[in-house]
Amino acid sequence: MQLNKNLIHNTLFFANCFLVFILVFESKLNIPPYIQILGRMHPVVLHFPIVLIIGLIVWNLFFNNKYAHSEIVQKVVLNYTLITAFLTTLTAIFGIFLSKEAGYDTDDGLKRHQWLGFSTA
């Protein structure tokens, strides 16, 4: 179990570093067509983190105090949180890939959406 937790932590750290890297060098970013497929998955993958984040909010508002003493439940919530963070970061990366396709203007709405996704990740 510790190996899986370390793997998720390290993967999440790498994904966040990659996200920051592609945001910093976004103007020089050129996405090859075989990677653009991942960008087109952004609208599909987007809904998983939204539901997971809502689940975390509901858990913290209504059930966290009741099960705060259970070590098993806290481990499940920690793993749930790590998976949510990873999927959120992955969705933000896919969104940047999608924004680099033809047909997307770099208007204020897209930039606002992009930075909101980055800050959520």
C-alpha positions as CSV (number, residue, x, y, z in Angstrom):
1,M,0.0,0.0,0.0
2,Q,2.9,2.4,0.8
3,L,4.4,1.7,-2.7
4,N,1.1,2.7,-4.3
5,K,0.8,5.8,-2.2
6,N,4.4,6.8,-3.1
7,L,3.7,6.1,-6.8
8,I,0.6,8.3,-6.7
9,H,2.5,11.1,-4.9
10,N,5.4,11.1,-7.3
11,T,3.1,10.9,-10.4
12,L,1.1,13.8,-9.0
13,F,4.2,15.8,-8.4
14,F,5.5,15.1,-11.9
15,A,2.1,16.0,-13.5
16,N,1.9,19.3,-11.6
17,C,5.5,20.2,-12.7
18,F,4.6,19.3,-16.3
19,L,1.5,21.5,-16.0
20,V,3.5,24.4,-14.8
21,F,6.1,23.9,-17.5
22,I,3.6,23.8,-20.4
23,L,1.9,26.9,-18.9
24,V,5.1,28.8,-18.8
25,F,6.1,27.9,-22.3
26,E,2.6,27.9,-23.7
27,S,3.3,30.5,-26.4
28,K,6.1,28.2,-27.8
29,L,4.0,25.0,-27.5
30,N,3.4,23.0,-30.7
31,I,1.2,20.0,-30.1
32,P,1.7,17.1,-32.6
33,P,-1.5,15.6,-34.0
34,Y,-1.1,12.3,-32.1
35,I,-1.1,14.2,-28.8
36,Q,-4.0,16.4,-29.9
37,I,-6.2,13.3,-29.4
38,L,-5.6,13.7,-25.7
39,G,-6.7,17.3,-25.8
40,R,-10.0,16.2,-27.4
41,M,-10.6,14.0,-24.4
42,H,-10.7,17.1,-22.1
43,P,-14.5,17.5,-22.2
44,V,-15.0,13.8,-21.3
45,V,-12.3,13.6,-18.6
46,L,-13.4,17.0,-17.1
47,H,-16.5,15.5,-15.5
48,F,-14.7,13.0,-13.3
49,P,-12.8,15.5,-11.2
50,I,-15.9,17.7,-10.9
51,V,-17.9,14.9,-9.4
52,L,-15.0,13.8,-7.2
53,I,-14.4,17.4,-5.9
54,I,-18.2,17.6,-5.1
55,G,-17.9,14.3,-3.3
56,L,-15.0,15.6,-1.2
57,I,-16.9,18.8,-0.3
58,V,-20.0,16.7,0.8
59,W,-17.8,14.4,2.8
60,N,-16.1,17.2,4.6
61,L,-19.3,19.1,5.3
62,F,-21.4,16.2,6.5
63,F,-19.4,13.0,7.3
64,N,-15.9,13.9,8.3
65,N,-16.6,14.6,12.0
66,K,-18.5,11.4,12.4
67,Y,-15.7,9.2,11.0
68,A,-12.7,11.2,12.1
69,H,-11.6,8.4,14.5
70,S,-11.6,5.6,11.9
71,E,-8.1,5.1,10.5
72,I,-9.4,3.0,7.6
73,V,-11.9,5.7,6.5
74,Q,-9.2,8.3,6.7
75,K,-6.9,6.3,4.4
76,V,-9.7,5.9,1.9
77,V,-10.3,9.6,2.0
78,L,-6.6,10.3,1.5
79,N,-6.4,8.0,-1.5
80,Y,-9.6,9.5,-2.9
81,T,-8.1,13.0,-2.5
82,L,-4.9,12.0,-4.3
83,I,-6.8,10.4,-7.2
84,T,-9.0,13.6,-7.4
85,A,-5.9,15.8,-7.5
86,F,-4.2,13.6,-10.2
87,L,-7.3,13.6,-12.4
88,T,-7.8,17.3,-12.0
89,T,-4.2,17.9,-13.1
90,L,-4.6,15.6,-16.0
91,T,-7.7,17.4,-17.1
92,A,-5.9,20.7,-17.0
93,I,-3.1,19.3,-19.1
94,F,-5.6,17.9,-21.6
95,G,-7.3,21.4,-21.7
96,I,-4.1,23.1,-22.6
97,F,-3.6,20.6,-25.4
98,L,-7.1,21.2,-26.6
99,S,-6.6,25.0,-26.6
100,K,-3.7,24.7,-29.0
101,E,-5.8,23.1,-31.7
102,A,-7.0,25.3,-34.6
103,G,-10.2,27.1,-34.1
104,Y,-9.6,28.3,-30.5
105,D,-9.0,32.0,-30.1
106,T,-6.9,33.2,-27.2
107,D,-9.5,35.5,-25.9
108,D,-10.1,36.5,-22.3
109,G,-12.7,33.8,-21.8
110,L,-10.3,31.0,-22.7
111,K,-7.5,32.5,-20.6
112,R,-9.8,32.8,-17.6
113,H,-10.9,29.2,-18.1
114,Q,-7.3,28.0,-18.4
115,W,-6.2,29.8,-15.2
116,L,-9.2,28.6,-13.3
117,G,-8.3,25.0,-14.4
118,F,-4.7,25.5,-13.4
119,S,-5.6,26.9,-10.0
120,T,-8.0,24.0,-9.4
121,A,-5.3,21.5,-10.2
